[in-house]
Structures are given as C-alpha cells and as structure tokens.
C-alpha cells in the first residue's frame, strides 16, 4: 500500500490521507531521521553547514511536512480514528525531539561549527540557526547526568500527551452540549442571522425548532442579544464550565487533573534544567529579560487601565438599573447590557454593521489592502485538494510575478472542528537541492457560515480576527530567509510573534481601507459615513475592561507558572482569585471554570507567555504609528515594514528589526492612545 505521507511532494493530498497512514508514516520517517543523523555523525569528524546542518534540515523537513497535515486535520476534521492515530504518534515525536536535543555528539558537532572559522563565513540567518540550536540543546537537558536526562525525556513525553488530552476534553465538552428550543418566544431579541443559524443547525440534526450549541457563532449572540435571561444563564453556565467538575456535564471531560499534572511536570522540567520555575524557562527564548520585568510591565498597564475599567462597569450597572430596572447584574448579563448601552450611546451594534461585511467583499478587500501596502497580488487557485468543501486556496505573487506563498482559508465553524482562530505552517520556506520551497500556510477561523442563499456576513470583530490571522500568515509566507529554522515565524521570540498579526488589525479602522473591504451584500453600497463615524466613536467602548481582562489572563498564566510549589500543587483557583482581586472588575460566579478551557496555556504555545499579546501590542501600535505619520498606504513605509519585519523571520533579534524599521526602540504611548487610555 503506498502511503501518501511518506514522500510528500508539493501540497498535501488531503483526500488520500487516512488515519491508518499516520503511524506507519511517522515510524518510517523517524527511523529515516535517526539513521541519517547517525550516518552524518559517523561519516565526518570536521563538521560544517553542508555536511551536517543542511542534511539534518532536509530529513527533518520531510517529517514536518508529513506531520503538518495530520496535526491540522486532527484540529479541523477530528474523528475517533484520526485522534487515536494522532495520539499514538505524540510520544514518539516528543521522544525523538528530546533524543536529538540530548545527543551529546550532535551538540559537540554544532559547537565545533560555532567555534570554527567557517562560522564567520556563514550569513546572519545561518549563524542564528546554529546559535538557536546550541541554546535549545541546553534547554533539552544535554548537559544533565544520564538519570536526570532520562527523567527529562519521560516528562516531555508525558506533557505532549497531556496537552493533547486537554484539547480533546475541551473539544468534546464544547460539542457535548446542545439546547433544542421549540418555543419561539424564547428567541426574543436575537438577531435574524442567529435565529437562522440555529434553525439550520436543527435541520442538519433532524430536529424541530432551533438548536443552540457552544460553538462561538451560536453561543455569543445569545449572551449578547437574547432577552430571555434564563436562556443567557443556561448557555453561560454550560460555556464557562466546559471540561470541568461543574455545570451540566460536570466531571465528564474534566481537565482539572490534567491541569495539575501539566503544571507539576512543567515545573519539574524547568528545575531539572536549573531554572527556579517554568516562567524562568519560558522567557529564556523570549524578548523579555526577566520574570520581574514581565510582571512589572503587566502591573503597570493594569494600574493605568483599572480606574477606567471600574468606571466602565459602573456605567453598565447604572444603565441596567436606571433604564431596565435591573438592580443587580450577573456575569450572564454583562454582555447583554453592554450591547444595549453601546446602542444607547452610539446607536450602533455589531449586528447592524454585518450587512456591509459580506465575505465576498471582505476577502478581496483584504487582499487589496495588502496589494496597496506591499505591491503583492493574491489570487484564488481552483481545484486544490482540501479537507472540506468550504476551504479555499490562494497564492501570493510579487510585482515580478514570482510566487511568494500559498495558503488555505477555512472560515466557518462546524462540528468536529476546534474553536478559535489560528494560523499554522503547512510548508516552510527553505532552499533545497531542487530550488526554493514555497511557504504554505493554513488560516483557520470559526465564523458564522452562510445561511440560505446569503453570503456569510461578518461582524466587524470577525473582520479584525481575519486580518489578525492573515498578519500571521504574511509573516510566515513573505519571509525571504532560506533556512527553515529561522524562516517565517520559526525562531521568532514568542513575545514578538504577535507583532505582524496585531499590526494588520489597524487597517480595519481606517476609512481608506474600509472602502476596500466593506460593501453592502445586496447593493454593493460603501459603508455610510455616518455609520463609520458611529463605529469610530464606539471603537474604545469598554476598551479598559477588555484590557484588564487580557491582563487578568496574562498575570494569572505567569504567576501560575512562576509560583508553582510541588508541596501545594497548582493552586489554580487560589492564584486566579488573587489576580482577580487585584486587576479584575468583574467577579464571575463561583462555578466559573475558565482555566479548564484556557487552551492557549495548557495546550497551545503560550504557557507563561500569554503576556506576549500585550507585549507585542506595544510593538504593533508603535509600528502602525509610522503609517499614521506618513499615510496608511504609504508605499515606502510599507516596503520598509516588509523588508525589516516580515521578510526577516527569526534571522535576527526582534528588537534589532524593530529599530531598523522605526529608527528607535518601541514606546508604549501609541498603545495607550489607540486604547483610549492616554492621559
């Protein structure tokens, strides 16, 4: 039987990839990697880029290219068989990574290259690959005595299985709760689009009436618009208790024990490597200089935002009391009365702007924005094999017609698909014997799908999310670095990786850009000026509350990993409460189990790194202020951002690149101004 994953050329043949292909392919490719490594070390005694680093990159790229579609399909078309195959491979891949990181001979070979005259002849990106590798050897425990090295390996193996388990529990819990409504009066207040989606969902499952679930396009409109307070409470309770010991499915997919074990193992791994805690280990690969610096940065922002956030919450309470007779509001009332207050103050709602943001206009408009900034042409390519009929495929070419990158776009929420929005790598840019390998990205969102014969209509928030993920995609695809280890987002310090994504969001608020991305789905009419003015007026509505919420998550994550004590366990809810007492304005009910679904830090790459969003927002706001000074479509400024930031990948330190673009170090002023918090 030929296995489509073993010798992947070009794009993944998604329709041919079956769960039974996964484990045999991974086994074969891991064996090839190990044999290759052994041969390279045996055949040479003087090591160089050409006889060691490049051949390792070649063989590991084959493994990466096979694993990428498997990992991606596990997130977007999850099935029991695929999940089993995926989980069977995680310990094997973890084992291989640790084994390579702890290979003493390989470490010495890289050190020999770093100490040689040849190193000085390598270009900056190649030197960075070698410097990063030496750092990563140390962070993999290469210097540990054999017994501790073995323990470290076992810890990493268990962690890879546990983080996957966390994500699975959350996926199952999210799709394990539904509410079928047959009494139409309970739908009062809900926008037509949400009602139509609920009807379409019920029909899909052969049910009468309307079916609601915990996917964001279904859950969010209920919390924001449903007049039925009991309905809001019911969905809120189900949503905030997912994968926990509370709520309607209490204990069924409980992530509590998983979180405790993850925290214990991370702490143990960090201590084995000589760090006091996991937060210290985390920042060893980041821009931030110390754990104190991170917390100081977060607390400073909290101090600036808290007074405004408290005032914003007081305003909601007063509005609910005076206008709606609600003496006391609960957590499931906040979004509802916030939306009512937004409409009252600015005569605007997310729902009102949706007709101006049909996908059929937003996507080409986004491409037009990129064209004006960087001179790039983006076209759809038909007939490309994908994992679902909704997926579209595009290519990016420069002014000379050269292919720069390609990407899959998967926009809509559906069963068996992980929630949220993300960009992931399908193929990395690198130079091979056969020439240049074009970078390919996956861009995934969970927007409301088209209902009936209308195109999908996006909220302005969803447009911002799309631009955010596309910013990550451009960082991956527009790189001009030729070595996989530091091309695109690879090797970029994690607290700088959000710079290109948050940077792109700014164009969603500019009139010139909105003329490209907005047009009424029925008439094509541009976004009316007075509607745009109302959007702008409401832009920073509750921005301080949003800021302290992000800071709550960031400080909680960082303290959780910095203060772990094996004698006391994770103290997850103790620490969370302390953080809330300090920086939160809304105290959720005692049954709220937010950490049980905090996959960014328990299953994603953000452990002791969630602060990166705020850290990079300082960079992105300051970078955008260069365009505010010169014109938002100024081609020279665009070219400078392209060449200084997007094209350089992880080949140089992010602060160096930022200074090259901006001419100075970043300042927090632009972020405060954009958030409406400037003095």
N, C-alpha and C positions, 0 to 999 in steps of 0.2 A: 504494500500500500504506500503510495507516495504521500509524503507529509508536507502540506503547503507552508508549514512554519520553518522547515529546516533550511532551505536555501532561498530566502526571500529576496527577490529582485523587484525593484520598483515598489508600487503601492501594495499594501496587504490585500490578499484576495478574500475579503470578509465572508462572502457567501460559501467559501470552501472550507473555512476553519471550523472544525467540530471539537467538542470537549475531549474526545478520545485522541486528538492530535497533540494536546497540550503537553502532557507529562513526557511522552516519548521524545518530543522535540527538545524540551528543556534538558532532559537527561543527556541526549546526544550532543547538544551544544555546550553543556557544561563540561562534558568529557573532552570535547574538542578544545575548549578554553584551557583546561588543566594540562592537556597533552602539549599544547602549543607553548604554554608558559614553561613547562619542564624542558622542552626542546630548546627554547631560546636561552634559558639559563645554562644548559649543558653545552650548547654549541659555541658559546662565546665566553671570553674571560675579560675582554675590554668591551664595555657596553656603550651604546650610543643611541641617539634618537632612532636611527634607521634600523638597527638590529635588535631593538628591544621595545621602545615606546610605541612606535608606529605599528609594528606587528601585533602588539597587545591590543591597541585600539581597534585594529582590523577585526580580530577574532571576537572581541567583546561587543563590537557593533552588531555582529550577526546575532548574538544573544539578545541584545537590546531590541533589535528590530523584530525578533520573534515574540518577545515578551510584551512589547508595546500593544499590539492589537488584542492580545489575550487579556491583559490588565484593563484595557479600555472597554472591551466587550463585557467584562465582569461588572463594570460600572453602569453600562448603558442598555444592555440586554441580558440582565442577570437571570440565570436559571440554576436549578439544583445541580445538574450535571457539570455545568461550567464552573460553578462555585467550588465543587469538590475538586475538580482538576486544578483550579487556581490555588486553592488552599494546600493541595498536595505539593505544589512547587515552591511555595513561600519559604519553608525551612531550607530547601535545597539551595535556593538563590541566596538566602541570608548566610548560609554556611559557606558558600563559595566566596561571597564578598568578604567575610571575616577571614577566611583562609588566605585570600590574596593579601588582605591588609596586614596579616600577621606573618607573611612569608619573609623570613629573615634574609634569605639570599636575594629576593627581589628588592627588598628595602636597601640592601647594601649596593645592589646594582644601580638603583636610582641615585643613591648617594654618590656613587662613583661618577655618574654622569654630571651631577650637580657640581662636583669638585674639579671636573676636567676643563681643559682649555676649550673643548668642543662646546661646552655650555655657553661660553661667551659668544660663540658664533651663531647660536640659535636666536630666532626672533623673540620678541617680548611674549607672545602668546605661548610659544613652546616652553620658554623658561617658566611661565606661570603654571603650565601643566605639571612640570616637574616639582616646582615649589609646593603646589597644592598636594601632589602625591606624597611628598615627604611629610607634610603636615598630617595628611589622612592616615599614613602608616602609624604615626604616633597615636592618633585618635582611634585606631583599630586595635591598639594594645600590642604592637610589635615588640615593644621593649619589656613586656611583662614576663615574669618567670613562667615556665610551662603550665603549671597548675592553674594560675590566675588567667593565663591566656585561654586555656580550655574553658574556664568558667565564663569568661567574657563571650566566647563563641556561643555557648549554650544560652546565655542571657539574650544575645542579639537574635538568636533563632526563635526563642520563645516570644520575644517582643514582636517580631514580624507576624507571627500567628495571632497574637492578641490584638494588634491594631486592626488586622483584617476582621477579627471576630467583632470588635467594637462597631465597625462599619456595617457588617452584616446584621447585627442586632438592630441597629438603627434603621436600616433599610426594611427589615421585616416588620419592625414596630410601626414604621410610617405607613406601610401598606397593609398592616394588620388591623386597621381600624377604619370603619366606614359608617356613615349615617344616612339611612334612606328616609327621606321625608315625603309624605304623600299629602300633607295638609298645606296648601299653597299659602295660607295666611302667615305661616312661619317665615316665609321668604321676604316679607315686607322690608323695604329699604335696600335690598340687594340690587346691584346694577344688572341690567338685562344680560350683559355678557356672562356674569357669574351664574345666573339662573340658566341660561342656555347651555353653559358648560356642564352644569350639574344634571340637566336633562339628558344631554349627550352621553355623559358618564353612566347614567342609569340605564339608558337604552343599550349601551355597549355590554352591560352586565345582565340584560334581560329583565330589568326591574321597572316597576311603575314609578311615576313621580320623579324625584330629584335625588341624586346620590352625591354626598359630600365625603371628602377624604382628607388626609393630612398632607397631600401634595400642596405646594405653596399656592398655585393658581386657584385651588379650591378653598384652602383654609383662610388665606389672607383677606379676601373680600368679605367673608363672614365676620371676622374680627373688626373690620373697618366700617362695614355698612349695615350689617343686619340689625334691625330694630328689636328683634326678639333677644332680650338679654340672656335668657336661659340657653338659647342656641349658641350665643357667643361663649357663655361659660362652659358649655359642653365641649365645644371644639377647642377652646383654650386649654381646658383640663387635659384632654386627650393629647394635645400637641406638646405641652410642656412636661408631660410625664412619659413621653416615649422612651422605650428601652430602660425602664426604671422599676422601682419597687412600689410605685404609687400609680393611681389612675385606673382607667377601665381595664387595661391589660397588665395590671401590677404583677411583677415577677416573671412574666412570660419570656421577655427578652432582656433581662436585667443587666445593664452594663456596670452596675455597682462593683461587683467583684473584679471585673475586667479592668476598671479604672485603678482600683487599689493595686492590682498586680503590675500594671503598666508603670505606675509611679514608683513602686518598690524596685522594679528591675532597672528603670532608668537611673534611679539614684545609685543602685549598686554598680551599674556600668560606669557611671561618672566617677565614683570613688575608686574603682579598680584602676582607672586611668590617672588618678592623682588629683582630681578636682574635688572640691568640697561638696558640690551638689550638681544637679543636672543643668541648672541655669548657667553655671560657670562653663560647663562643657558646651552648651548651646552657643554662647557668644564667642567661643574660640574661632568660629568660622564667620563671624558677622562684623559689620562696621563698628558697632558699639564697642567701647573699650573695656567696660566693666559692668558688673551687675548693678552696682550702685548708680552708675551713670544712667542705666535704663530706668530704674525706679525713680530717680530724680527727675528725669525727663517726663515720665508719666504723671508724677505727682504735681509737677509744675503746671502741666496742661490742665490737670483736674482742678487745681486752685483757680486758674483763670476761668474755667468753664462752669464751675459749681454754682456761683451766685446766679448766673443767667439761667442755668438749668432749673434751679429751685423756683425762680420767678416764672419760668415757662409752665412748670407743673401747677403752681398756684393759680395761674391763669386758666388752665384746663378745669381745675376744681371749681373755681368761681363761676366759670361759664356753665359747667354741668349743673351747678346748684341754682344759679340765677335764671338761666334760660330753659333748663329742662327739669328743674325740681329734684335733681339727684343730690341728696345731702352728702352721700359718701360714694366715691367711685372705687371699684376694684380693678385688678390687673386686666380683666377681660373687657373693661370699659374704656381704658385709656386710648386705644387706637380709634375707637368709635367716636368718643367726644373730641379727640384731637382732629379728626377729619371734619366733624361738624364745626369746630372752631375755625379750622382753615377756611371752610366755605363761608363762614360768617365774616371773617376778617378780610379775606382776599377774593371772595366769590369764585373760588376755584377748587376743583377736586381732581385727583388722579384720573378718575373716570371720564371727566369732561374732556381731557386732552387726548384720550385714546384714539378717537376717530382721525386725528391728524398724524398718528404714528403707525400706519399700516406697515407690516414687514416688507411689503412690496416696494415701499418708498424708503424705509429706514436703511435697509441693507445697501442698495445702490448709493444712497446719500452718504452713508459712512465711507464707502469706497471713494466717493467724490471728495470727501474731506481729506482722505489720505493722499489722493492724487494731487490736490492743491498744496498740501504740505510738503510732499516728498517727490512729486512727479512720477508716482507709481500707478500702473494700470492693473485693475483687478477684474478678472472675467470668470464667469461660471464655465465649468467644463462638464459636459453631459456624459452619461454612460459610464461613470466610475462606480465600481463595486463598493457598496457601503453596507452597514449593519441594519439599516432601517430605511423605509421608503421616504421618510421625511428629510433625510440627510442630503445636503447639497455639497458640491465640491468646487473649489475655486483655485485659480493660480494668480500669482503676482508677478508682473514684469516691469522692468525699469524702462526709461526713455529710449534705450537702445534695443528694446525688445528682448533683453536677457531675462531668463526665468530666475526669479529670486526666491520664491517659496510657493508652497501649496497648502491648502487647508480644507478640512471637513467642517461643516457647520451643522450642528444638531440642536435645534432651538427649543423643542417643545417637551413639556412634562408628559410622562406616560408611565404605566405600570412597569415594574422591573428595571427602572432607571433611578440611579442615585439622585437625590435632590441637590439643589445648589447650582452654581455655575463655575466652570473651570476651563483652563487651557492646559493641554498636555502635549508632550512631544510624541510624534509618530516616527519621524526620521530626523536625525541631526545633520547639520551641515558639516562636512569634512572632505578633505581631499583623499581620494583613493587612487589605486593604480589605474583605474579606468577613467579618472577625471573627478569632477566635482559632484558630490552627493547633495541633491537639493533638499533643504529642510522642509518638513511637512508637519503640520500641527492639527490637533483636534480642538475645536472650540465647542463647548457644550453649555447649554442653558436649560432652564426649566420654565419656559414661558407658557402662557395660555395658548393652547393650539387653536387653529382656525375653527370656527363653529359655523356649520351650514356652508353657505357659499361665499361668506365674507372672508377676506384675508385676515390673518391673525393681526389683532390690534394691540399695540404695546402701551403700557403706561410709560410716563417719562422716566420713572425709576428703572424700568426694564431697559429702556434705551441706554441709560447710563451704565447698567450692568453689561450690556452688549459691548459698548465702547471700552469698558474696563478689560473684559476678556480679550478683545481684539488688540488692545495695547500689549498684553502679554504675548499674544500671537505674533505681533510685529517684532517684538524683541527676539523671539525665537527664530522667525523667518528671515529677517533682514540682516542678520549677522554676516559679517564678512570675514569671520575668523575660520580658519581651515582645520581646526583640531577639535574633536567632539568634546573633550574635557572642559574647554572654555568657550565653546561657540554658543550663540543664543543665550539662553538663561543658565546654561551649565556653568558652574564655578562662580556665579554672581552671588555676592554676600546676600543672605536671605533678607536682611533688613533693607536692602536696596532693590530687591526684585519687584516690589510693587510700584517703583517709580514710573516705568512706562505705562502701566495699566491705569494708575490714578491720574497720570498726566493726560491721557486720552479723554477722560471724563469731562474735562473742562469745555470741550467743543460742544457738548450737549446744552450749554447755557449761552452760546453766542448766536446772535441774530443771523449773522452771515452764514454760519454753519447750519442753523436750523432751517434756513431757506433751502438747503440741500437735502436735509434728512426728514423734513416734515411736509406733508401734503394730505389733504382730506381724502379718505379712501374712496369716496363716491365722486367727488368733483375735482380732485387734484388741487383745490384751492390751498394757497400757502397759509401757514399759521397766522391767524389775525394778529395785528399789532397789539390790540388791547388785551388779548389772551396771553400773549408773550409777556406784556408788562405785568399782568397778574401773576404769571409763573415766576418772574424775577422777584416780584415783591414777596412771594411766598417761599423763595429759594431757601432762606435761612430759618424758615419756620421750624421751631424746636431743634435747631442745629446744636444748641448746647446740651439738650437732653440726649441727642444722638451721640455727641462727643463723649459725655460721661458714661454712656452705655458701652462704647468701644473701650474706654479706659478701664471700666469695671472688668471687662473680659481680659484685657491685657495685663492688668495688675494681678488679677486672680491667677491667670496662667503662670505668670512669672513667679509669684510668691509660692504657688503650689509646688513648683519645681525647685525653687531656691530654699524653701524651709522644710523640705521633706525630712522626717525623722523616723527611722525604722521602728523605734520603740513606740511611736504613737500612730503610725500608719499615715494615710494620705490627708486626714483631717479636711477632706474636700469641702464639706459644708460649713465647718468652723471658719476656715480661711475665707470662703466665699462671703459668709456673713460679716466678717471683719471688714472685708473690702467694700461691701455694700454700705456698711455703716459709715465708711469713710468717704466714698465717692458717688454712691448711687442716690438718686432722688426718688425712685420708685422701689418700694419694698414688696416683692412678689409674695404670694401666699406660701405657706409652709410646705405645701405639696409640690411646689415648682421644683422640677428636677433638671434644670437647664444643663448642668455638666454632663448628664448622661447622654446628651446628644451633641456635645461640643466636639464634633469630629475633627475640626481644624487641629486641635491639640492632641487628641487621643488617637486619631487615625490618619491625619494629614501631616504635613511637614512643619507645623507651626508650634511644636512643643517648646515652651519658654521662648517663643518667637512671635507670639501674636501681636506683640508691640510693634512689629515690623510695619503693620498697616499705618499706624500713626507716624512712625519714624520716617517712612518713605513719603508720607503725605507732606511732610515739611519740604522734602526734596522736590516733589512733583508740583506743589503750589509755587515754589520759588522758580522752578524751571518754566512754568507757564507764564509767570510774570514777565519773562523775557519777551513773550509774544504779545502780552498786553502793552509792552513798551513800543514794540516795532510793528504791530499789526498781526492779527491772529492767523492770517495766511501768508505772512511774510516768508518768501521762499528761502532767503538767505538764513534766517533763523531756523527754519525747518531743516535746511540742509545741515546746519551746524548740529542740531539735535540728532539728526540721522547719523552723522559721521562720528559724533562724540559719544553718544549713548547707545543708540540701537545697534549700530554696526560692530561695536567693540566687544559685545558679550561680556564674558568674565575674564577677558585677557588682561585687564588692568584693574587696580583698586577703584571702587565706585567713587570715592571722594576725588581722586585724580580726574576721573572722567567728568564728574560734575563741575569741577573747577575749570576744566578745559572748555566746557560748554558755557558756563555762566561767568567765568572770569574771577570767581571768588567762591568762598565756602557758603553753604546754604544758610539762610536766615529764616526764623520762624514767622516773621511778620506777614508774609503772603498767606500762610495757612490761617492765621488769626483773622486776617481781613476777609478771606474767602468764606470763613465760617461765621462771619458777622460778630466776632469776639474782639476785634481790635479796639483798643481804648479810644 
